[in-house]
Amino acid sequence: MSDKEREIITQFRHPVFTVEYLEEWTNRNDSVCLSPVSALQIAEAKGFYEAVKLLAREESACKK
């Protein structure tokens, strides 16, 4: 995770999607069959993080 991505996540001040939470859950790969709740949390965290990466990319492109 880049410093810019960490900055964006921190600016959101989301009660769940913190830098620490996203670092933990985006690096997991739990099985839907063995742990459907964990798999859902992973999907949610990865989706949020993908949006953050897009924002970071767009912001750096605007500065050029």
Backbone hydrogen bonds, N-H to C=O, Kabsch-Sander energy under -0.5 kcal/mol:
donor,donor_aa,acceptor,acceptor_aa,energy
6,R,2,S,-2.3
7,E,3,D,-2.3
8,I,4,K,-2.3
9,I,5,E,-2.5
10,T,6,R,-2.4
11,Q,7,E,-2.2
12,F,8,I,-1.5
13,R,9,I,-0.9
13,R,10,T,-0.6
14,H,9,I,-0.6
18,T,16,V,-2.3
22,L,18,T,-2.6
23,E,19,V,-2.5
24,E,20,E,-2.1
25,W,21,Y,-2.9
26,T,22,L,-2.3
27,N,24,E,-0.5
28,R,25,W,-0.9
35,S,31,S,-2.7
39,A,35,S,-2.4
40,L,36,P,-2.0
41,Q,37,V,-2.1
42,I,38,S,-2.5
43,A,39,A,-2.2
44,E,40,L,-2.4
45,A,41,Q,-2.6
46,K,42,I,-2.9
47,G,43,A,-2.1
48,F,44,E,-2.1
49,Y,45,A,-2.5
50,E,46,K,-2.3
51,A,47,G,-1.7
52,V,48,F,-1.9
53,K,49,Y,-2.6
54,L,50,E,-2.0
55,L,51,A,-2.3
56,A,52,V,-2.5
57,R,53,K,-2.3
58,E,54,L,-2.7
59,E,55,L,-2.5
60,S,56,A,-2.0
61,A,57,R,-2.0
62,C,58,E,-1.9
63,K,59,E,-1.0
64,K,60,S,-0.5
64,K,61,A,-0.7
